[in-house]
Amino acid sequence: MEYINPFIEASLDVVNQTTGLKPTIGRVFTRSTPHIGNLVIIMIGITGEISGSVVLSLSKQLACRIASAMMFGMPVPELDEMAKSAIAELANMVMGHTANIFYKANMSIDITPPTVLTCENMELTPAKAVTVCVPLNFDDGESLHIDISYKEN
């Protein structure tokens, strides 16, 4: 959990500060099966003292809701380029804050720019690494899953 807690802290802080939404942490679990479904996926790589990747996955509906909140309530009826940019920036801010938390604990990590993927019936299988999933549950029953796959260097 020492590697997972910074991701949890950063996620809650950034989502609350940028959207005003207050998600709660669901049951943290390990994932060995692929992501399957009609999801929005944001992938960010991690290098440094730990390496791996972080995958944020959420429904298109939740992505539009979060993008709308980030744009001060502007209606976001579909996941257009502006909404994708907002969601990518949210992931970038979460990971930047996470890197800062690690830095304060005397660990150095770097992150790659976010990549946003959307498609129907997507299947994404994590590489041969431990993947810990942290669900952020929103008041409407929707969840944003943060999957952290890492290994120590």
Secondary structure as UniProt FT lines:
FT   TURN            2..4
FT   HELIX           5..19
FT   STRAND          24..25
FT   STRAND          29..30
FT   STRAND          35..37
FT   STRAND          39..48
FT   STRAND          50..59
FT   HELIX           60..70
FT   TURN            71..73
FT   HELIX           81..104
FT   TURN            105..106
FT   STRAND          109..111
FT   STRAND          115..118
FT   TURN            120..121
FT   STRAND          122..124
FT   STRAND          130..137
FT   TURN            139..140
FT   STRAND          143..152
//
